[in-house]
Amino acid sequence: MTTVEEAEKLVLAQIRDYGTQSLPFEQALGCALAEDLKADRDLPPFNRVTMDGIAIRYEAIESGINIFRIKATQAAGDEPVQIDSADECIEIMTGAVLPASVDTVIRYEDVEIIAGSASIHTRDIRKGQNLHLQGLDKKQNDVISTAGQLVSPAIISVAASVGKTHLLVKKMPRVVIVSSGDELVDVHETPLPYQIRKSNSYMVKAVLKQHGADADILHIPDEPAVTKEKIQYCLQNYDVLLLSGGISMGKFDYIPQALEELKVEKLFHKVAQRPGKPFWFGRHNNGALVFAFPGNPVATFMCLHRYFLTWLNTAALGLPAKAVTYAVLGKDFTFQPALQYYLQVKLQSNGQGQLIATPVEGNGSGDFANLADTEAFLELPPEKNNFKAGEVFKVWRF
């Protein structure tokens, strides 16, 4: 069997570039930015007032002046008003442009305004206080956001502030989710006692949607000829096939044979892990990739997060690898087979800043209901069977 580390390397070695597209900046949230965003002018673009109060010339304070005649009131967005003498001031609001004839702002809390004059009641005044100076954050043409990061709400704000109505982002691969099995019926149907409703495909589609990707859904019956025909169609029309079920050793698991006949190169089949041991991964000579997950929902869910999303973000979208997260096992746990085990856990931080992972044991990889009560998989290494509370392991959030 392939180890988890070997499987991950083989998956991430399949680097793909699906090109770029220009999207209205409001629609680019969650996409991978494919261009640098530069300041179209200094940021801030002018000396900006940061407190409501009065604007004065600091030399007046040095000359002993502490009562100022208010020449005008200037709000944010107003054209700046200039003073003519040192004993004048401008009543000014947060966000306003600082007039060139003044250089210091004193907040309302430190002045008293009576009959058009402002008296200062503090000696704690520094020249240039309460100002956000032009170009302090970025100079014109400075890079604010670099290509190769996810478009976040903060980057949406940056795009708006520099007038980028459209953003160049990486295209997502064309993905199809393929389920198989005659025991599966549609969601709206009432299953017979020996049938179940389709759910894996919708689970996978929902996970992809969380990560900014979309996918079509296709179901294949347990018929060899139809299986081969449908997979051939998918290989010709999609960049990535995400298969759920039909890859184990059963008599009606026709998918591995169909993939072989269609010249899909098998890079590995079976990984030393639980859940997800029967995981199959390969590539077609046209560049299409096939992630064939076991049909048990927990196995599909784990493999999707552990392998496909890792591949999508780093090998397809060019995003930096996410920092590894670790958690402390909350209580003793035992697992016997010499396989890397992905334990379903709840996460909680304690007062010492530690992330505690509490096991929530289900009834195997078919217990999809247990996923709703958990938040992550704790990755337990195959070298041992007994895991003690307080030990630290890698955690995969979902």
C-alpha positions in Angstrom: 0.0 0.0 0.0 1.0 3.6 -0.6 1.7 5.6 2.5 -0.1 8.9 3.2 3.0 10.9 2.6 3.7 9.1 -0.7 0.1 9.6 -1.8 0.2 13.3 -1.0 3.5 13.7 -3.0 2.0 12.0 -6.0 -1.1 14.1 -5.9 0.7 17.4 -5.4 3.1 16.5 -8.3 0.2 16.9 -10.7 0.6 20.7 -11.2 -2.0 22.2 -13.5 -2.7 25.7 -14.7 -6.3 26.3 -16.0 -5.7 29.9 -17.0 -7.1 33.1 -15.7 -10.3 35.2 -16.1 -11.4 38.7 -15.3 -14.2 39.0 -12.8 -16.1 42.1 -11.4 -14.3 42.6 -8.1 -17.4 42.0 -6.1 -17.7 38.5 -7.6 -14.1 37.6 -6.9 -14.4 36.7 -3.3 -12.7 33.4 -2.5 -10.8 33.2 -5.9 -7.1 33.1 -6.3 -5.7 36.5 -7.2 -3.6 36.3 -10.4 -2.3 39.8 -10.5 -0.7 42.3 -8.1 -2.9 45.2 -6.9 -1.1 48.5 -6.9 -2.0 51.8 -5.4 -3.2 54.2 -8.1 -2.3 57.1 -5.8 -0.7 57.6 -2.4 -2.5 56.1 0.6 -3.9 58.0 2.2 -4.1 60.3 -0.8 -3.9 63.5 1.4 -3.0 64.4 5.0 -6.1 63.1 6.6 -7.6 64.3 9.9 -8.1 61.4 12.4 -10.0 63.3 15.2 -12.9 65.8 15.3 -11.7 69.1 16.7 -9.8 72.2 15.5 -6.9 72.5 13.1 -4.2 75.1 14.0 -0.7 76.1 13.1 1.6 74.7 15.8 3.8 77.8 15.8 0.9 79.6 17.5 1.2 77.2 20.5 4.9 78.0 20.6 4.1 81.7 20.7 1.8 81.2 23.7 -1.5 81.6 21.8 -4.3 79.3 23.3 -7.5 81.1 22.1 -8.3 80.8 18.4 -10.9 82.4 16.2 -12.9 79.8 14.2 -12.7 80.9 10.6 -14.8 78.0 9.1 -16.0 74.5 9.6 -14.7 71.8 7.3 -16.2 68.4 6.9 -14.8 65.2 5.2 -15.1 65.7 1.5 -15.0 69.5 1.7 -12.5 71.6 -0.2 -9.8 72.7 2.4 -10.2 76.1 4.0 -7.0 78.1 4.7 -6.3 80.3 7.7 -4.8 83.8 7.3 -3.2 84.3 10.7 -1.7 82.3 13.5 -4.6 83.0 15.9 -7.2 81.5 13.6 -8.3 77.8 13.4 -10.5 75.6 11.4 -13.2 73.5 13.1 -12.5 70.2 11.3 -14.0 66.7 11.2 -12.5 63.2 11.0 -11.6 62.2 7.4 -11.2 65.8 6.2 -8.2 67.0 4.2 -5.8 69.0 6.4 -5.5 72.5 4.9 -1.9 73.4 3.9 -2.0 76.5 6.2 -2.3 74.3 9.4 -0.3 71.3 10.7 -1.9 70.1 14.0 -5.3 69.0 15.1 -6.6 69.3 18.7 -9.5 67.1 19.6 -12.8 68.6 20.8 -12.3 67.0 24.3 -9.3 69.4 24.8 -11.0 72.6 23.7 -13.9 74.8 24.7 -15.8 76.6 22.0 -17.7 79.8 23.0 -19.0 82.5 20.7 -16.9 81.5 17.7 -13.7 81.1 19.6 -11.9 77.9 20.7 -9.9 77.9 24.0 -7.3 75.1 24.5 -7.4 73.4 27.9 -4.4 71.1 27.6 -0.6 71.5 27.4 -0.1 68.0 25.9 0.1 69.1 22.3 2.5 67.7 19.7 3.1 69.2 16.3 1.4 67.0 13.7 -0.8 65.1 16.1 -4.1 63.5 15.1 -3.1 63.2 11.4 -2.7 60.3 9.0 -0.1 61.7 6.7 -0.3 61.3 2.9 1.5 58.2 1.5 2.2 56.9 5.0 0.5 53.5 4.2 1.5 53.1 0.6 3.0 55.3 -2.2 1.6 55.5 -5.7 2.4 52.3 -7.6 3.3 50.4 -4.5 2.0 46.8 -4.5 -0.8 46.4 -1.9 -1.8 42.8 -2.5 0.3 40.3 -4.4 -0.8 37.6 -6.8 -1.1 34.1 -5.3 -3.4 34.8 -2.4 -7.1 34.2 -1.9 -9.3 37.2 -2.5 -10.6 38.1 1.0 -13.0 40.8 2.1 -9.9 42.9 2.8 -8.7 42.5 -0.7 -12.2 43.4 -2.0 -11.8 46.7 0.0 -8.3 47.2 -1.5 -9.6 46.7 -5.0 -12.4 49.2 -4.5 -10.1 51.8 -3.0 -7.7 51.7 -6.0 -10.4 51.7 -8.6 -10.0 48.1 -9.8 -13.5 47.3 -11.1 -12.3 43.9 -12.3 -9.8 41.4 -10.9 -7.7 38.9 -12.7 -8.1 35.5 -10.9 -7.2 31.9 -11.5 -9.7 29.8 -13.3 -11.0 26.8 -11.4 -10.8 23.4 -13.0 -14.0 21.9 -14.6 -15.1 19.3 -12.0 -17.6 16.5 -12.2 -18.7 14.5 -9.2 -19.5 10.9 -10.1 -21.4 8.5 -7.9 -22.2 4.9 -8.7 -24.3 2.1 -7.4 -27.8 0.7 -8.1 -28.6 1.0 -4.4 -28.7 4.8 -4.6 -31.9 6.7 -5.3 -32.6 10.4 -5.8 -33.1 12.7 -2.7 -36.8 13.2 -3.4 -37.5 9.5 -3.7 -38.6 7.1 -0.9 -36.0 4.4 -0.7 -37.0 0.7 -0.6 -35.7 -1.2 2.4 -32.6 -2.2 0.5 -31.8 1.3 -0.9 -30.4 4.6 0.3 -30.6 8.1 -1.0 -27.7 9.8 -2.8 -25.9 12.1 -0.4 -22.1 11.9 -1.1 -22.4 13.9 -4.3 -24.2 16.7 -2.6 -21.8 16.7 0.3 -18.8 16.9 -2.1 -20.5 19.7 -4.1 -21.2 21.7 -0.9 -17.5 21.4 0.2 -16.4 22.6 -3.2 -18.8 25.5 -3.0 -17.2 26.5 0.3 -13.9 26.8 -1.5 -15.2 28.8 -4.5 -15.5 25.8 -6.9 -18.5 24.5 -8.7 -19.1 21.0 -10.1 -21.6 19.0 -12.1 -23.1 15.8 -10.7 -23.4 12.5 -12.6 -24.6 9.1 -11.4 -23.5 5.8 -13.0 -25.5 2.5 -12.7 -23.7 -0.8 -12.0 -23.3 -1.7 -15.7 -19.8 -2.2 -17.2 -20.6 -0.7 -20.6 -22.4 2.3 -19.2 -19.6 2.9 -16.7 -17.0 3.0 -19.4 -19.1 5.2 -21.6 -19.9 7.8 -18.9 -16.3 7.9 -17.6 -15.0 8.4 -21.1 -17.4 11.3 -21.5 -16.2 12.9 -18.3 -12.6 12.5 -19.3 -13.2 14.4 -22.5 -15.3 17.2 -20.9 -13.8 17.8 -17.4 -10.4 18.6 -15.9 -11.1 16.6 -12.7 -13.3 13.6 -11.9 -14.2 13.1 -8.3 -15.6 9.6 -8.0 -17.4 8.3 -4.9 -17.7 4.5 -4.7 -17.2 1.6 -7.0 -13.4 1.3 -6.5 -13.1 -1.5 -4.0 -13.0 -5.3 -4.6 -16.6 -6.0 -5.1 -18.0 -7.9 -8.1 -19.9 -4.8 -9.2 -17.1 -2.3 -8.7 -16.5 -1.7 -12.4 -14.7 1.7 -12.2 -11.1 0.5 -11.9 -11.5 -1.7 -15.0 -13.1 1.2 -16.9 -10.3 3.5 -16.0 -7.7 1.0 -17.1 -9.4 0.4 -20.5 -9.7 4.2 -21.0 -5.9 4.5 -20.5 -6.1 6.4 -17.3 -2.7 5.9 -15.6 -3.0 4.6 -12.1 -0.6 6.5 -9.8 -1.8 4.6 -6.7 -4.6 2.4 -5.5 -5.0 1.9 -1.7 -3.5 4.1 0.9 -2.4 3.0 4.4 -5.0 5.0 6.1 -8.4 4.7 7.7 -10.9 5.8 6.6 -10.2 5.9 2.9 -8.0 2.9 2.4 -9.3 2.0 -1.2 -8.5 5.6 -2.5 -7.5 5.4 -6.2 -5.7 8.3 -8.0 -4.6 8.6 -11.6 -4.2 10.8 -14.7 -5.3 10.6 -18.3 -2.9 11.6 -21.1 -5.1 14.6 -21.9 -4.3 16.0 -18.4 -7.5 15.0 -16.7 -7.1 13.8 -13.1 -9.2 11.2 -11.4 -9.7 11.2 -7.6 -11.7 8.0 -7.0 -12.8 7.9 -3.3 -14.3 5.0 -1.4 -18.1 5.2 -1.3 -18.4 5.4 2.5 -19.3 9.0 3.3 -16.7 9.6 6.0 -14.0 8.2 3.7 -15.1 10.4 0.9 -15.2 13.4 3.1 -11.8 12.8 4.6 -10.0 12.1 1.3 -11.7 15.2 -0.3 -10.2 17.5 2.4 -6.9 15.7 2.9 -6.0 15.3 -0.8 -8.2 17.1 -3.3 -8.5 20.5 -1.5 -4.8 20.4 -0.8 -4.1 19.8 -4.5 -6.7 22.4 -5.6 -5.2 25.2 -3.5 -1.5 24.5 -4.1 -1.0 22.6 -7.3 -3.9 24.1 -9.3 -4.4 27.6 -8.0 -0.8 28.3 -6.9 -1.7 29.4 -3.4 0.9 29.0 -0.6 0.5 25.8 1.5 -1.5 26.4 4.6 0.4 26.4 7.8 0.2 23.1 9.6 -2.2 23.1 12.6 -1.6 20.9 15.7 -3.9 20.0 18.5 -3.6 18.3 21.9 -5.5 15.0 22.2 -8.1 15.5 24.9 -8.4 11.9 26.1 -6.7 8.5 25.6 -7.5 6.7 22.4 -6.6 3.3 21.0 -6.5 2.2 17.4 -5.2 -1.2 16.4 -4.4 -1.6 12.7 -1.0 -0.2 11.5 -2.7 2.5 9.5 -2.7 6.3 9.6 -5.9 7.0 11.4 -8.0 10.1 10.9 -9.9 10.5 14.2 -13.0 12.7 14.2 -12.8 15.3 16.9 -14.3 18.4 18.4 -12.0 21.4 18.9 -11.8 23.8 21.8 -9.2 26.2 23.1 -8.2 26.1 26.8 -7.0 29.0 29.0 -3.4 28.3 28.1 -4.0 28.9 24.4 -3.9 25.2 23.5 -6.2 23.7 20.9 -7.8 20.6 22.5 -9.1 17.8 20.2 -11.8 15.6 21.9 -12.5 12.3 20.1 -16.1 11.8 18.9 -16.2 8.1 18.0 -18.7 7.0 15.4 -19.5 3.7 14.0 -17.1 3.5 11.1 -16.7 5.3 7.8 -20.3 4.7 7.0 -21.5 6.8 9.9 -22.0 10.1 8.1 -24.3 11.5 10.8 -21.2 11.6 13.1 -19.6 14.2 10.9 -22.3 16.7 11.9 -21.0 16.5 15.5 -17.3 17.0 14.7 -15.1 19.8 13.3 -11.8 18.2 12.2 -9.8 15.0 11.7 -6.9 14.4 14.1 -4.1 12.6 12.1 -2.7 9.7 14.2 0.5 8.1 12.9 0.6 4.4 12.1 3.8 3.7 14.2 1.8 3.3 17.4 -1.6 2.0 18.7 -2.1 3.8 22.0 -2.4 7.5 22.0 -2.4 9.4 25.3 -4.2 12.5 26.4 -1.8 15.5 26.1 0.0 14.2 23.0 0.1 16.6 20.1 -0.9 15.6 16.5 -1.6 17.3 13.2 -5.2 18.4 12.7 -7.3 18.9 9.5 -10.2 21.2 10.0 -13.3 20.9 8.0 
